[in-house]
Amino acid sequence: MDQIEAYFADMPTVHRAAVLFGGLAIFFIIENTIPLFKNFYNKTTHTATNVFFTLTTVAVNFVMAFILVAAALWVEKYNFGILNWIGADPLIASTFGLMMMDFSGAWLPHYIEHKIKWMWQFHVIHHTDQNVDTTTANRHHPGESVIRFLFTTAAVFVVGAPMWLIFLYQTASVVLTQFNHSNLNMPSFLDKLLRIVFCTPNMHRIHHHYRQPYSDTNFGNIFSFWDRIFGTFVIIDNTKLVYGVDTYMDKKEASNIISLLKIPFIGYRDPIVYDNEDSIE
Ligand SMILES: [Zn+2]
């Protein structure tokens, strides 16, 4: 446990980059070897768009990283936050702390982004992808990257997270999001087993179905139990899914980098109301 703590406390930047791009490469190979959807979309253009938004996400997090460091030092100095108040040992901090970071730094902001109009206009860029694969994982508008960063910082104060826990959380978060967005056709028994604890591809893909109520389910990133607890957990046959978001189905608008960057600033589009005939359950 001490070694894990020591490693993540001083995790080299090159290792963090290796997790991000190594993870992308590994899941890219796996999903192309055992794909769920065998669509012949232009992978080069699709990957280029998503890598662009991955790099803007990295840039936002890099520029603002000093704020996270300052927050971690502050909670340590003033013994602030849940882990400090309960005097958690490293084992408790790495499990319970990771769960709380996943909730307050990922599930909660993601849920809020779906409910508050101006936040949705930033988050919708993530949902406009009509070919979800592992590169979709970090397809976030720079504005959304800032929103998520601020929630993660708030989570550090609530949780009382030390720097090593923040790095551990960010590493787990990156790997799990690449995994649960991948186009991997995982054996059903394995997906079922893993999703007792973790968000799997069969679970998260449903969140990317083009219409409500499916896009308002399965908000989780690392752990699957937040959706179970808050009643947003759904499992349906993934082969019936259609990716994208109904208000932005124009292919050019949903794939052109400039168009995507403009979306938050061109006005809110009301959600489309459906009757139950379109249900895929
Ligand atoms: Zn979403």
Residues whose N, C-alpha, C, O or C-beta is under 5 A from the ligand:
A	BS01	ZN	none
